[in-house]
Amino acid sequence: MTTKEGDRTDMVTSLVRTLKSGAAESSSASTSRDLAADPRRRRRIRADRVGLYGLLVVAALIALFPLLWMLSGSLQTQDELLSGDSLVPSTAHWRNYVTAWVDGDLGTYLFNSVFYTLTAVLGILVVSSMAGYVLARLDFRGKGLVTFVILAVMIIPAPAMFLAQYRLLLDLGLANSRLGYILILITSGIPMATLIMRSFFASQPKELEESAALDGASPLRIFASIILPLARPGLAAVAVIQGLHAWNEYLMALVVFDDNKLMPVQRGLTSFDSAETPQQQIMLAATAISIVPVIVFYLLAQRHIVKGIGAGALK
């Protein structure tokens, strides 16, 4: 009896698959016939694609033009750059990059920015991932209030907190120090990063954690071995957002640091902006050098970045 029921089940399954494949082939054939019968519809679809691709090309050129102008200006002389006769330099002056690196002491500033950015992003990822997991999974009294406070902190403009932050650094003896600046970067990035990670953790199925708990895994082991690997797109999105924020930060550095040797790379760029001795071509060369680490980071993490942005858009 069991054998007959199994045979019947196989026959029904096979019949369903045959019907589905037949329907799909029929639908595909019908669509092909419609397109073949209506050439105007085919041309309209092609015209839509051409229009879309044309808009994307225009948008890409608009986004790339400042970069191309920067690279062109960094290879020109001062007179040639100010004249603006041509976007293509008559002679490539690679000496501008050497001058920017040596005279502007870009090596020191770049090291500072890379160190500040990596350390701050690491601290933000550690704290925000744990806080986001707690807000997404645990139920405790005052959970809504904590979320509201995080949102309220994000509304306050960063310059409005400079005075209080600097006074706190003075009281702690961390003014004009790398540690004090890094702590400011971490605390300023935690609110947004926590909310992003909370949304990613909330989208993960709880069954995975329950199965791991039944196998005897501790909460920390579940978080480190199961939850965090699934949230890699979210971690990548947070790393990009907070990394760009830390890399481009300049105002707080002016408040915290008195020693130029501790300044980020933006301070090195301003050293060529002088009314007495303008060196715009050298500043453009220094700017081109300063964006290299950002480009390298994006190329290495672009797959996770796209996944993180796409997943965040669906939440």
BELZI-V717956 format. One record per residue. N is the residue number from 1. RES is the residue in three letters. SS is DSSP state (hx for helix, st for strand, lp for the rest). BURIAL is # if it has 16 or more other ideal C-beta (glycine too) atoms within 10 Angstrom, else .. D_LAST is the distance of its C-alpha to the last C-alpha in Angstrom with 1 decimal. Layout:
n	res	ss	burial	d_last
N	RES	SS	BURIAL	D_LAST
N	RES	SS	BURIAL	D_LAST
This chain:
n	res	ss	burial	d_last
1	MET	lp	.	49.7
2	THR	hx	.	46.6
3	THR	hx	.	47.3
4	LYS	hx	.	47.6
5	GLU	hx	.	44.3
6	GLY	hx	.	42.6
7	ASP	hx	.	44.3
8	ARG	hx	.	43.1
9	THR	hx	.	39.5
10	ASP	hx	.	39.8
11	MET	hx	.	41.4
12	VAL	hx	.	38.7
13	THR	hx	.	35.9
14	SER	hx	.	37.9
15	LEU	hx	.	38.4
16	VAL	hx	.	34.7
17	ARG	hx	.	33.9
18	THR	hx	.	36.7
19	LEU	hx	.	35.7
20	LYS	hx	.	32.1
21	SER	hx	.	33.4
22	GLY	hx	.	36.0
23	ALA	hx	.	33.5
24	ALA	hx	.	31.3
25	GLU	hx	.	34.5
26	SER	hx	.	35.7
27	SER	hx	.	32.5
28	SER	hx	.	32.6
29	ALA	hx	.	36.3
30	SER	hx	.	35.9
31	THR	hx	.	33.4
32	SER	hx	.	35.8
33	ARG	hx	.	38.7
34	ASP	hx	.	37.0
35	LEU	hx	.	36.3
36	ALA	hx	.	39.9
37	ALA	hx	.	41.3
38	ASP	lp	.	39.5
39	PRO	hx	.	39.8
40	ARG	hx	.	38.6
41	ARG	hx	.	35.1
42	ARG	hx	.	35.1
43	ARG	hx	.	36.1
44	ARG	hx	.	33.5
45	ILE	hx	.	30.7
46	ARG	hx	.	32.3
47	ALA	hx	.	32.7
48	ASP	hx	.	29.0
49	ARG	hx	.	28.2
50	VAL	hx	.	30.9
51	GLY	hx	.	29.6
52	LEU	hx	.	26.0
53	TYR	hx	.	27.4
54	GLY	hx	.	29.8
55	LEU	hx	.	27.2
56	LEU	hx	.	25.3
57	VAL	hx	.	28.7
58	VAL	hx	.	29.6
59	ALA	hx	.	26.3
60	ALA	hx	.	27.0
61	LEU	hx	.	30.6
62	ILE	hx	.	29.7
63	ALA	hx	.	27.4
64	LEU	hx	.	30.1
65	PHE	hx	.	33.1
66	PRO	hx	.	33.0
67	LEU	hx	.	32.7
68	LEU	hx	.	35.7
69	TRP	hx	.	37.6
70	MET	hx	.	37.2
71	LEU	hx	.	38.4
72	SER	hx	#	41.3
73	GLY	hx	#	42.3
74	SER	hx	#	42.3
75	LEU	lp	#	45.0
76	GLN	lp	#	47.3
77	THR	lp	.	50.0
78	GLN	hx	.	49.8
79	ASP	hx	.	52.1
80	GLU	hx	#	50.3
81	LEU	hx	#	46.9
82	LEU	hx	.	48.2
83	SER	hx	.	50.0
84	GLY	lp	.	46.9
85	ASP	lp	.	49.1
86	SER	lp	.	46.9
87	LEU	lp	.	43.5
88	VAL	lp	.	45.2
89	PRO	lp	#	47.4
90	SER	lp	.	51.0
91	THR	lp	.	51.2
92	ALA	lp	.	48.4
93	HIS	lp	#	49.1
94	TRP	lp	.	47.3
95	ARG	hx	.	49.3
96	ASN	hx	#	46.8
97	TYR	hx	#	44.3
98	VAL	hx	.	47.1
99	THR	hx	#	48.0
100	ALA	hx	#	44.4
101	TRP	hx	#	44.1
102	VAL	hx	.	47.5
103	ASP	hx	.	48.2
104	GLY	lp	#	44.8
105	ASP	lp	#	44.4
106	LEU	hx	#	41.0
107	GLY	hx	.	41.2
108	THR	hx	#	41.1
109	TYR	hx	#	38.4
110	LEU	hx	#	36.1
111	PHE	hx	.	36.7
112	ASN	hx	#	35.8
113	SER	hx	#	32.5
114	VAL	hx	.	31.5
115	PHE	hx	.	32.5
116	TYR	hx	#	30.7
117	THR	hx	#	27.5
118	LEU	hx	#	27.4
119	THR	hx	#	28.5
120	ALA	hx	#	26.1
121	VAL	hx	#	23.0
122	LEU	hx	.	24.3
123	GLY	hx	#	24.8
124	ILE	hx	#	21.4
125	LEU	hx	#	19.7
126	VAL	hx	.	22.0
127	VAL	hx	#	21.6
128	SER	hx	#	17.9
129	SER	hx	#	17.1
130	MET	hx	.	19.5
131	ALA	hx	#	18.6
132	GLY	hx	#	14.8
133	TYR	hx	#	16.0
134	VAL	hx	#	18.4
135	LEU	hx	#	16.1
136	ALA	hx	#	13.6
137	ARG	hx	#	16.6
138	LEU	lp	.	19.7
139	ASP	lp	.	20.9
140	PHE	lp	.	23.6
141	ARG	lp	.	25.3
142	GLY	lp	.	24.0
143	LYS	hx	.	20.4
144	GLY	hx	.	19.3
145	LEU	hx	.	22.0
146	VAL	hx	.	20.8
147	THR	hx	.	17.3
148	PHE	hx	.	19.2
149	VAL	hx	.	21.6
150	ILE	hx	#	19.0
151	LEU	hx	.	17.6
152	ALA	hx	.	21.3
153	VAL	hx	.	22.3
154	MET	hx	.	19.8
155	ILE	hx	.	21.5
156	ILE	lp	.	24.9
157	PRO	lp	.	26.1
158	ALA	hx	.	27.0
159	PRO	hx	.	30.7
160	ALA	hx	.	31.2
161	MET	hx	#	30.9
162	PHE	hx	#	33.2
163	LEU	hx	.	36.3
164	ALA	hx	.	35.1
165	GLN	hx	#	33.6
166	TYR	hx	#	36.8
167	ARG	hx	.	39.0
168	LEU	hx	#	37.1
169	LEU	hx	#	37.7
170	LEU	hx	.	41.3
171	ASP	hx	.	41.7
172	LEU	hx	.	40.3
173	GLY	lp	.	42.4
174	LEU	lp	#	39.4
175	ALA	lp	#	40.1
176	ASN	lp	.	40.8
177	SER	lp	#	39.3
178	ARG	hx	.	36.6
179	LEU	hx	.	35.3
180	GLY	hx	#	35.0
181	TYR	hx	#	33.1
182	ILE	hx	#	30.6
183	LEU	hx	#	30.0
184	ILE	hx	#	29.2
185	LEU	hx	#	26.7
186	ILE	hx	#	25.0
187	THR	hx	#	25.0
188	SER	hx	#	23.6
189	GLY	hx	#	20.6
190	ILE	hx	#	19.7
191	PRO	hx	#	17.9
192	MET	hx	#	15.1
193	ALA	hx	#	14.9
194	THR	hx	#	14.8
195	LEU	hx	#	11.8
196	ILE	hx	#	9.9
197	MET	hx	#	11.4
198	ARG	hx	#	10.9
199	SER	hx	.	7.1
200	PHE	hx	#	8.0
201	PHE	hx	#	11.0
202	ALA	hx	.	9.7
203	SER	lp	.	8.0
204	GLN	lp	#	11.6
205	PRO	lp	.	14.3
206	LYS	hx	.	17.0
207	GLU	hx	.	19.7
208	LEU	hx	.	19.9
209	GLU	hx	#	20.8
210	GLU	hx	.	23.2
211	SER	hx	.	24.9
212	ALA	hx	#	25.5
213	ALA	hx	.	26.8
214	LEU	hx	.	29.2
215	ASP	lp	.	30.5
216	GLY	lp	.	31.4
217	ALA	lp	#	28.8
218	SER	lp	.	28.5
219	PRO	hx	.	25.3
220	LEU	hx	.	25.7
221	ARG	hx	.	26.3
222	ILE	hx	#	23.2
223	PHE	hx	#	21.1
224	ALA	hx	.	22.8
225	SER	hx	.	23.4
226	ILE	hx	#	20.4
227	ILE	hx	#	17.3
228	LEU	hx	#	17.8
229	PRO	hx	.	18.4
230	LEU	hx	.	15.2
231	ALA	lp	#	13.3
232	ARG	hx	.	15.3
233	PRO	hx	#	12.7
234	GLY	hx	#	11.3
235	LEU	hx	#	15.0
236	ALA	hx	#	15.8
237	ALA	hx	#	13.4
238	VAL	hx	#	14.9
239	ALA	hx	#	18.3
240	VAL	hx	#	18.3
241	ILE	hx	#	17.3
242	GLN	hx	#	19.7
243	GLY	hx	#	22.2
244	LEU	hx	.	22.6
245	HIS	hx	#	22.9
246	ALA	hx	#	25.6
247	TRP	hx	#	27.4
248	ASN	hx	.	27.8
249	GLU	lp	#	28.7
250	TYR	lp	.	32.3
251	LEU	hx	.	33.2
252	MET	hx	#	32.7
253	ALA	hx	#	34.8
254	LEU	hx	.	37.6
255	VAL	hx	#	37.5
256	VAL	hx	#	37.5
257	PHE	lp	#	39.8
258	ASP	lp	.	43.5
259	ASP	lp	.	44.1
260	ASN	hx	.	43.2
261	LYS	hx	.	43.0
262	LEU	hx	#	39.9
263	MET	lp	#	38.1
264	PRO	lp	#	35.1
265	VAL	hx	#	35.5
266	GLN	hx	#	35.0
267	ARG	hx	#	38.3
268	GLY	hx	#	40.0
269	LEU	hx	#	38.9
270	THR	hx	.	40.5
271	SER	lp	#	43.8
272	PHE	lp	#	44.6
273	ASP	lp	.	43.9
274	SER	lp	.	47.4
275	ALA	lp	.	49.4
276	GLU	lp	.	52.7
277	THR	lp	.	51.7
278	PRO	lp	.	48.6
279	GLN	lp	#	47.2
280	GLN	hx	.	44.2
281	GLN	hx	#	44.6
282	ILE	hx	#	44.5
283	MET	hx	#	41.4
284	LEU	hx	#	39.6
285	ALA	hx	#	40.7
286	ALA	hx	#	39.4
287	THR	hx	#	36.0
288	ALA	hx	#	35.9
289	ILE	hx	#	36.6
290	SER	hx	#	34.0
291	ILE	lp	.	31.1
292	VAL	hx	.	32.2
293	PRO	hx	#	30.3
294	VAL	hx	#	27.0
295	ILE	hx	.	27.5
296	VAL	hx	.	28.6
297	PHE	hx	#	25.5
298	TYR	hx	.	23.2
299	LEU	hx	.	25.3
300	LEU	hx	.	25.1
301	ALA	hx	.	21.4
302	GLN	hx	.	20.2
303	ARG	hx	.	18.9
304	HIS	hx	#	16.6
305	ILE	hx	#	15.7
306	VAL	hx	.	14.6
307	LYS	hx	.	12.5
308	GLY	hx	#	10.9
309	ILE	hx	.	10.2
310	GLY	hx	.	9.1
311	ALA	hx	#	6.7
312	GLY	hx	#	5.4
313	ALA	hx	.	5.6
314	LEU	lp	.	3.8
315	LYS	lp	.	0.0
